[in-house]
Amino acid sequence: MKPLELKQELAIHLFQEGRLSFGKARQLADMSAWVFQQLLGSRGIPMHYDIDDYAEDMAALKEIG
C-alpha cells in the first residue's frame, strides 16, 4: 500500500471513530471535500458534519484566500 493510501485509510478510520472532524480527515487524506465525501459514501460511512466542522472549513477557506 502506498503512503497516500495509508493516510487515506487512517483518515477514514479516525473520522468514522469520531476522532477527526470531516474537515481534518479530508485534509489528512489529501482529498477535496467532494472526493472524500464520495469515498465515505462508497463505503457506507455516514456523514456527521456539525457546526465545528463548518467552522474548521471556513477557517481553512480563509487561509487559502
Buried (B, 14 or more C-beta within 10 A) or exposed (E): EEEEEEBBEBBBEBBBEEEBBBBBBBBBBEBEBEEBBEBBEEEEBEEEBEEEBEEBBEEBEEEEE
